[in-house]
Amino acid sequence: MQVKGIGAWSADVYLLMAMRRADIWPAGDLALAVAAKELFGLEHRPSPDELERIAQQWRPVRAVAARMLWQFYLAKRAKS
């Protein structure tokens, strides 16, 4: 993250997608927050800290949960 423009989200997504790490959770991802709100019937979109707490139950395979939530997000928008 020492390279300008590369932050926590970029690093997490790189580790998840390119390096295929099993327990990576990009808590700052907007689509994951929107999907969690819709899927779990939350009143508000969870903050990155709240999303991190939600994802603790999926350790050590949070990357799988992230992919599933992204698919849920995309499928929901495809119907609209």
C-alpha positions in Angstrom: 0.0 0.0 0.0 3.0 2.2 -0.2 2.3 2.9 -3.9 0.1 6.0 -4.4 -3.5 5.0 -5.2 -3.2 1.5 -3.7 -5.2 1.3 -0.5 -6.6 -1.4 1.8 -9.4 -2.2 -0.7 -7.0 -2.7 -3.6 -4.7 -4.8 -1.6 -7.5 -7.0 -0.3 -9.0 -7.5 -3.7 -5.6 -8.4 -5.1 -5.0 -10.9 -2.4 -8.5 -12.4 -2.9 -8.5 -12.5 -6.7 -4.9 -12.8 -7.9 -3.3 -14.6 -4.9 -6.4 -16.7 -4.2 -6.1 -16.2 -0.4 -9.0 -17.9 1.4 -9.5 -15.6 4.3 -9.5 -12.1 2.8 -12.4 -9.8 3.4 -12.5 -6.4 1.7 -14.6 -4.7 4.4 -14.6 -1.4 2.6 -16.3 -2.8 -0.5 -19.5 -1.0 -1.3 -21.2 -3.9 -3.1 -20.5 -6.2 -0.2 -22.1 -3.7 2.2 -25.2 -3.2 0.0 -25.6 -7.0 -0.5 -25.3 -7.6 3.3 -27.9 -4.9 4.0 -30.3 -6.5 1.5 -29.6 -10.2 2.2 -29.8 -9.8 6.0 -32.6 -7.2 6.1 -30.5 -4.6 7.9 -31.9 -1.1 8.4 -28.8 0.6 7.1 -25.8 -0.3 5.0 -23.2 -1.6 7.4 -20.0 0.4 7.9 -16.6 -1.3 7.1 -16.3 -2.1 10.9 -19.8 -3.6 11.1 -19.1 -5.6 7.9 -15.9 -6.9 9.4 -17.9 -8.1 12.5 -20.5 -9.7 10.3 -17.8 -11.6 8.3 -16.1 -13.0 11.4 -18.5 -16.0 11.4 -17.2 -17.0 7.9 -13.5 -17.3 9.0 -11.4 -18.9 7.6 -13.1 -18.8 4.2 -14.3 -15.2 4.1 -13.2 -14.9 0.4 -15.9 -17.4 -0.5 -18.4 -15.4 1.4 -17.3 -12.2 -0.5 -17.7 -13.9 -3.8 -21.1 -15.1 -2.9 -22.2 -11.7 -1.7 -20.8 -10.1 -4.9 -22.8 -12.6 -7.0 -26.0 -11.9 -4.9 -25.4 -8.2 -5.6 -24.9 -8.7 -9.3 -27.9 -11.0 -9.7 -30.2 -8.6 -7.8 -29.2 -5.8 -10.1 -29.6 -7.9 -13.3 -33.2 -8.4 -12.4 -33.8 -4.6 -12.2 
